[in-house]
Amino acid sequence: MQYGICHLSAVPLRKEAADPSEMINQVLFGECFEILEQQAMWSFIRLAHDDYEGWIDNKQYLQCSPGFYRGALKKPLSYSSDMVEMVAQANSQLVFPIFPGSPLPFYQQKQLKISEHAYEFSGSICAQKSPRTEIVNFASLYLHAPYLWGGRTPFGIDCSGFTQMVYRLCGFSLPRDAYQQAELGQTLSFIEESEIGDLAFFDNAEGRITHVGIILSDHKILHASGKVRIDQLDQTGIFNPENGKHTHKLRVIKKIM
């Protein structure tokens, strides 16, 4: 088995091995993966943190040894926790931004490693589980971020990418897609039973779960729809006060934290 790691800010993971193909996810700086198939220009990979699979451009990652791969995934992991922070490659002039939730492999005393390369990082980190009250602070990093199918950064994010990244910053691991996240946790019968940080899931006309959001206080929900926004939540679903309509039909509420 071969292994790789992302050494760029955020790289598209595509459905097919072609630049025009749909972006189904993003691989963030510091995320490791298995290389399942390698072609001349593309590799089919499986992400270590959630087993998500797709095609990545060979120019947008570095191969790493099995020992590095295993060591980089040892807990507790450290993650960048600011909106945007800069990382610098040691002994070079290479400096570039990374996004919240980006793993920092082998982080110690503001140093980290990406395959055989050393980097310096002096920004804020999170490396342990946070109390439920912190979830709103982490979620606010993405407020008003534009909706982007497959996105996982404050510069473009989708609904399940949003919940996955916010939970990661709080020290909890979620699968990538909404229907997968809905399989976790304890089911609640009523909105009144929910607390800040619980997840609400919504289905389409065929009954398939297609949307997820983070419950706030006072019957409000934070979710990615057009942008990351705050709307009202009731037993019917999400109510958008701007257009006076329900936009998503509530299916289930889950307590995961």
N, C-alpha and C positions, 0 to 999 in steps of 0.2 A: 504494500500500500504506500502511495505517495501522499505528502501533506503540503499544505500551503498556508500562507497568512497574508492578509491585506495590509499593504504598506502605504496606501493612499487614503484620503479623507473618507470617501464613500464611493463605492464602485457598483455599477448596475449588475444585477444578476438577472439573466435573460432566460426566457422560455425556450428559445432555440439558439443555436450557435451562429448568430448573425447580428450585426449592429442594428438593423431595423426591427428586430424581434422585440416583443413586449417585455418591458422590465417588470419582473414579478417580485423583486426584492432588492435590497441593497446590502452590500457587504461593507461593514465599517472598519476603519483603521483598527488593527490589532485582533480582528476576528480570525480564528483558525478554521480549517476545513480539511476534509479528506478529498483527494483527487480521484474520482471514480473512472474517468476517461479523459484522455488527453489527445487533442488533435493538433494540427499545425498552428492554428491561431486561437483555438478555444479549448477550455477544459470544463468538463461536467463535474461539479463538486457537491459535497454534502456538508453544510455548516455544522460545526461541532456543538454549538449551543442549543440548536433546536431541530437538527436533522433536515433542514430545508434544502432542497436540491435545485440546481439550475446551472446555466452556462455563464462562465466568466472569461473575459478576454485575457489571454496569456500575458499580455503586457501590463496587466493591472494587479499582479500579485507576485509574491516571492515564494519559492519552494522552501520548505524547512525540514529539518531532520525529525525522525520519530521521537527522539529524546526531547527536542525543543517543543514539539507538539504536545506531548504528554505533560511536560513541565509548565507550559503556558496555561493549561487548563486546571491546574491545581488550585484549590480554594484555600483561603479566601482570595477572590479576584479583585483587582482594583480597576475602577472605571473613571474616566473623565466626567465631571459633574457640572460643568459650566456650559452656557449657551454655545460659545465657541472659545477654544483655547488653542494656543500654538504649541507645536512640538518641533524640536530641532534635532537633526541628525548630528551626532557628536563628530567633531573634527571636520565639519563641512559648513557651508553656508546655506544648506537646505533647511528652510523653515516653512511650515504650512499648517493650516488649521485642522483641528479635529473636533468632533461633535460630542454632545453629551451621550454617555453610555458606551463610548469607545473603550474597549479593554486596553489595559496597559500591562502587557506581559512582563513578568519578573520585575515589577515596579519596586524600587527601593531607593530611598534618599534621592528622589527626583530623577532617577535613571530607570530606563526600561530597555528591553531588547525586542527587535523584530528580526527574526531569523539570525543572521550573523552580524546585524547592524545594531549599534548602540544609539539611543536617543535620549534627549533631555526634555523633561516636562516639569514645569513649576506651577501648573494650575491646580484647581481644586479637584479632589478625588472623593469617591465613596467606595468603601471596601467592606461594608457590613450591612446587616438588615437595619432598616430605618423604622421608627414608629409610624403608625398609620397617619398621624397628623402631618408627616413630611410629604405625603403623596401630593398634596395640592401645590407645594413649593416646587417639586420636580415637574409636575404637570404644567405649571405656568411657564416653564422654559419653552414650551411649544405653542402657547396661546397665540392665535392668529396665523400660525404657520399654514401655508397653502396646502390644500389637499393634493397629494401626488400618489397615484396608484403604485404600490411597491416601495414608497418612500419610508425612511426611518430617521430623518433629521429635521431640525427646526426650519430648514429651507424647503421642505416638502415631505409630507408624511400621510399615510393612510390610517384608517381607523384602528386596525389591529396592530399596525406598526407603532402607533401612538401608545396603546395600552401596554404593548410588549416593552417598549423602551422606558416608560414611566415605572413599570414594575421592576425592571432591571435596576434602575437607579435606587429603588427601595430595597434591593437585595433579593428579589424574587424572580424566578425564571418562568416565562410563559412561552407557549408555542407561538408560531408566527400568525396563523390565520384565526379569524373570529370563531369559526365553528370548532376549531381545536381548543381554543381557550374556554369555550362554553362547556367542555367536557370536564373541566376541573372544578374543585371547590364544592361548597355546600349551597344547595338551592334554597332561596328564600321565597316565601309565599306572597309577601306584600312589600311595597316600597317602604312602608313605615318600619319594617324590620331592618332595613339597610343602614349602613354607616358610610361615612366618607371613605372612599377607596374601593368600595364594592363595585363589581362590574355588571352592567346591564347589557343584555344581548337582544338583537332584533332580527326578525325574519322577513323574507319576501313573500310574494303571493303563493309560491310553491312550498312554503314552509321551511326553506333553507336559511340558516343563520348567516346573515351577510353584513352585520354591523355590530359594533360594540362601543361602549363609552364608559367613563368613570363617573360614578355617582358622587355628588357633592352634597352639602347640607341644603336644607330648605327646598327639597324636591327639584334640585338642579342637576344637570349632567354636563360633563365636559367631553366632547367627542369631535372627531374629524369628519366634517361634511361641508365641502367647499373650502373650508378652513377649519382649524381647531377653534371651537366656539363653545359658549355656554348657553344651553337652552333649558326649557322646563321639561320635567319628567313626570308623567302620571301613569295610571294603570293601563291606559291605551298605548302610550309610547312617548316619543319625543315631540314636544310642541314648540314650533318656531314662532316666537312672538312677532317677528318682522313680517312674516307673510300670513300669520294667523291660522296656520295649518299644522296638523300632525304630519311629520315627515318620515317617521319610522315606527313600525308596529312592535311593541314589546313582546318578547318571547319568554325570557327568564332572567332572573337576577341571581348572581352567584357571589358568595363570600369566599375569597381566596386567601387574603392576608390574615 
